[in-house]
Amino acid sequence: MNTSRKHIIIAGVPRAGKTTLCSYLAKSLKYQHLTMDAVVKGIQYAFPKTGVVHTDRWDFLKTSKDLINFIKKVSSTCTYDKLPYRLAFDIYHITPQEYSENIDKNCCDIYFLGYPNISLEEKFKEIRKFDTEYDWTSKRDDEIVKTHIKDYIEISKWLEEECKKYNLPFIDVSQGRESKLKELANKICSI
């Protein structure tokens, strides 16, 4: 492993491939995969007075402001240049603006994933085709999943524009998701 590697944030909308990519990085480059959904749910359960909640759709804008200091502290506290591991944050709850204004780019890279150029029906079919018992979508009826997908497509469009504004990488996984994830994984592995 390249000892100068940074921590990495894989951000973006649900069902875009964040967990898949972070799992690959954990296996191939020995990153520690930190699933922020679990952290958020833990904070929500253990410390409800914080107001941090696991949110769906557009409410992530508020949660991003709440979680950015946590991510900043975790990513900058570690003596990442002296330890044999790195962190791969898997997170929906972060915006390009919050990353740009709060995270040390010398310590932590970021890649946003989304699907701004896919129809609701195409994404729904893809999700149902690859649903596993661990996916939240497998536990919801079709209409609820479609409502979420509609919002996530719009959020993907918004994220793509925000990434352009802040000069951050946005990977459009609307078509060819698996090949684009492999391409990004190979890019990260070669850095």
C-alpha positions as CSV (number, residue, x, y, z in Angstrom):
1,M,0.0,0.0,0.0
2,N,1.2,3.5,-0.8
3,T,2.0,5.0,2.6
4,S,1.2,8.5,1.5
5,R,-2.5,7.6,0.8
6,K,-5.1,9.8,2.4
7,H,-8.4,9.0,3.9
8,I,-11.2,9.0,1.4
9,I,-14.9,9.9,1.4
10,I,-17.2,8.2,-1.0
11,A,-20.4,10.3,-0.9
12,G,-23.6,10.6,-2.8
13,V,-27.1,9.3,-3.0
14,P,-28.3,5.9,-1.8
15,R,-28.0,3.0,-4.2
16,A,-25.3,4.7,-6.2
17,G,-22.5,2.3,-5.2
18,K,-20.9,3.9,-2.2
19,T,-20.9,0.7,0.0
20,T,-19.8,-1.4,-3.0
21,L,-16.8,0.9,-3.7
22,C,-15.8,1.2,0.0
23,S,-16.0,-2.6,0.5
24,Y,-13.7,-3.0,-2.5
25,L,-11.2,-0.4,-1.1
26,A,-11.3,-2.2,2.3
27,K,-10.5,-5.6,0.7
28,S,-7.9,-4.4,-1.8
29,L,-6.2,-1.5,-0.1
30,K,-6.9,-2.3,3.6
31,Y,-9.0,0.8,4.2
32,Q,-11.2,0.7,7.3
33,H,-14.7,1.0,5.9
34,L,-16.7,3.5,8.1
35,T,-20.4,3.4,7.2
36,M,-21.8,6.7,8.3
37,D,-25.4,5.5,8.2
38,A,-24.5,3.3,11.2
39,V,-22.8,6.2,13.0
40,V,-25.8,8.5,12.3
41,K,-28.2,5.9,13.5
42,G,-26.1,5.3,16.6
43,I,-26.0,9.0,17.4
44,Q,-29.7,9.4,16.8
45,Y,-30.5,6.5,19.2
46,A,-27.9,7.2,21.9
47,F,-27.9,11.0,21.9
48,P,-31.4,12.1,20.6
49,K,-30.9,15.6,22.0
50,T,-28.2,16.3,19.4
51,G,-30.9,16.4,16.7
52,V,-28.8,14.3,14.4
53,V,-31.1,12.0,12.6
54,H,-30.8,9.4,9.8
55,T,-32.7,11.2,7.1
56,D,-33.9,10.5,3.7
57,R,-33.9,12.6,0.7
58,W,-33.4,16.4,1.1
59,D,-33.1,16.5,4.8
60,F,-29.5,15.4,4.4
61,L,-28.6,19.2,3.9
62,K,-29.2,19.8,7.6
63,T,-27.5,16.6,8.7
64,S,-24.4,17.5,6.7
65,K,-23.9,20.6,8.7
66,D,-24.2,18.5,11.9
67,L,-21.9,15.7,10.8
68,I,-19.1,17.7,9.1
69,N,-17.3,18.4,12.4
70,F,-17.4,14.7,13.3
71,I,-15.9,13.8,9.9
72,K,-13.3,16.6,10.2
73,K,-12.2,15.5,13.7
74,V,-12.0,11.8,12.8
75,S,-10.1,12.4,9.6
76,S,-7.7,14.8,11.0
77,T,-7.1,13.3,14.5
78,C,-5.5,10.1,13.2
79,T,-1.8,10.2,12.5
80,Y,-2.7,8.9,9.1
81,D,0.9,9.2,7.8
82,K,2.2,6.8,10.5
83,L,-0.5,4.2,10.7
84,P,-0.9,1.2,8.4
85,Y,-4.5,1.9,7.6
86,R,-6.8,4.6,6.2
87,L,-10.4,5.3,6.5
88,A,-13.0,5.1,3.7
89,F,-16.1,7.0,4.8
90,D,-19.3,5.8,3.1
91,I,-21.7,8.7,3.5
92,Y,-24.9,10.3,2.1
93,H,-24.9,13.1,4.7
94,I,-22.4,15.5,3.2
95,T,-22.5,18.3,0.7
96,P,-19.8,19.6,-1.6
97,Q,-19.9,22.9,0.1
98,E,-19.5,21.4,3.6
99,Y,-16.5,19.3,2.4
100,S,-14.9,22.3,0.6
101,E,-15.2,24.6,3.6
102,N,-14.3,22.2,6.4
103,I,-12.2,19.2,5.4
104,D,-8.4,19.3,4.9
105,K,-7.8,18.2,1.3
106,N,-4.3,17.0,2.2
107,C,-5.9,14.6,4.6
108,C,-9.1,13.4,2.9
109,D,-10.1,13.1,-0.7
110,I,-13.8,12.9,-1.8
111,Y,-15.7,11.4,-4.7
112,F,-19.5,12.0,-5.2
113,L,-21.6,9.3,-6.8
114,G,-25.1,9.9,-8.3
115,Y,-27.5,9.0,-11.1
116,P,-28.7,12.3,-12.7
117,N,-29.3,10.8,-16.2
118,I,-31.6,7.8,-15.6
119,S,-35.3,7.5,-15.7
120,L,-37.3,6.6,-12.6
121,E,-38.4,3.3,-14.2
122,E,-34.8,2.4,-15.3
123,K,-33.4,3.0,-11.8
124,F,-36.3,1.2,-10.1
125,K,-35.8,-1.9,-12.3
126,E,-32.0,-1.9,-11.6
127,I,-32.7,-1.6,-7.8
128,R,-35.2,-4.5,-7.8
129,K,-32.9,-6.6,-9.9
130,F,-30.0,-6.3,-7.5
131,D,-31.9,-5.9,-4.2
132,T,-30.5,-8.0,-1.3
133,E,-32.0,-8.6,2.1
134,Y,-29.6,-6.0,3.5
135,D,-30.8,-3.1,1.2
136,W,-33.4,-0.8,2.6
137,T,-35.2,-0.9,-0.7
138,S,-36.0,-4.6,-0.3
139,K,-38.1,-3.8,2.8
140,R,-40.2,-1.1,1.1
141,D,-43.1,-1.4,-1.3
142,D,-42.7,-0.2,-4.9
143,E,-44.4,3.2,-4.5
144,I,-42.3,4.2,-1.5
145,V,-39.1,3.2,-3.4
146,K,-40.2,5.1,-6.5
147,T,-40.8,8.2,-4.4
148,H,-37.3,8.0,-3.0
149,I,-35.8,7.3,-6.4
150,K,-37.5,10.4,-7.8
151,D,-35.9,12.5,-5.1
152,Y,-32.5,10.9,-5.4
153,I,-32.4,11.6,-9.2
154,E,-33.1,15.3,-8.4
155,I,-30.5,15.3,-5.6
156,S,-28.0,13.7,-8.0
157,K,-28.6,16.6,-10.5
158,W,-28.1,19.0,-7.6
159,L,-25.0,17.3,-6.4
160,E,-23.5,17.2,-9.9
161,E,-24.0,21.0,-10.2
162,E,-22.6,21.6,-6.7
163,C,-19.5,19.5,-7.5
164,K,-18.9,21.6,-10.6
165,K,-19.2,24.7,-8.5
166,Y,-16.6,23.5,-5.9
167,N,-14.4,21.7,-8.5
168,L,-15.0,18.2,-6.9
169,P,-15.3,14.9,-8.7
170,F,-18.8,13.6,-9.5
171,I,-19.2,10.2,-11.0
172,D,-22.4,9.7,-12.9
173,V,-23.4,6.0,-12.4
174,S,-26.7,6.4,-14.3
175,Q,-25.5,3.9,-17.0
176,G,-22.8,1.3,-16.6
177,R,-22.6,1.6,-12.8
178,E,-20.4,-1.5,-12.3
179,S,-17.8,-0.5,-14.9
180,K,-17.7,3.1,-13.6
181,L,-17.2,1.9,-10.0
182,K,-14.4,-0.4,-11.2
183,E,-12.8,2.5,-13.1
184,L,-12.9,4.7,-10.0
185,A,-11.6,1.9,-7.8
186,N,-8.7,1.4,-10.2
187,K,-8.0,5.2,-10.2
188,I,-8.0,5.3,-6.4
189,C,-5.7,2.2,-6.3
190,S,-3.2,3.8,-8.6
191,I,-2.9,7.0,-6.6
